[in-house]
Amino acid sequence: MLNLNVFSEKSIVSYNRQNWFFEPRLNYFVSEVMEKLNIEDKDEIAASVNRAIQVCGTLQLPQHCNFKKVYRFDGENMIMDWKISSMACYLIIINCNPKNEYVAKAQLHFAIFQTPFYQ
């Protein structure tokens, strides 16, 4: 579902920034973001999610339109995950640890292109 293309400028999808920012659909899972960015530390991603939720609170953006806690079965265990909007995905990534090479590349992508790099 989530396609993160951090290496190729040719694969970037153009978005209308206004529609992307206000898109309320919860299209992504935080676990997918973790996998694509090679993040293994659940505490690190939890801190990023909490900061992203704080951003929404500060800006009075509706949390329910951007974050929804869900429970998924991974084949062996029930795991807690988040369904997130495009904006929430962006906020989580920019709040992740830039010492991770994939995270740093994604953050640089946002800085240069100011558009999401996922489909």
DATALIN-V345080 format. One record per backbone hydrogen bond with DSSP energy under -1.0 kcal/mol. NH is the residue of the N-H (numbers start at 1). CO is the residue of the C=O. If there is no record, write none. Layout:
BEGIN
nh co
NH CO
NH CO
END
This chain:
BEGIN
nh co
5 117
12 9
20 16
21 17
22 18
27 25
28 84
30 82
33 29
34 30
35 31
36 32
37 33
38 35
39 34
45 41
46 42
47 43
48 44
49 45
50 46
51 47
52 48
53 49
54 50
55 51
56 52
57 53
58 54
59 55
61 56
66 63
67 63
68 83
70 81
72 79
74 77
79 72
81 70
83 68
84 28
85 66
89 85
90 86
91 87
92 88
93 89
94 90
96 93
100 97
104 100
105 101
106 102
107 103
108 104
109 105
110 106
111 107
112 108
113 109
114 110
END
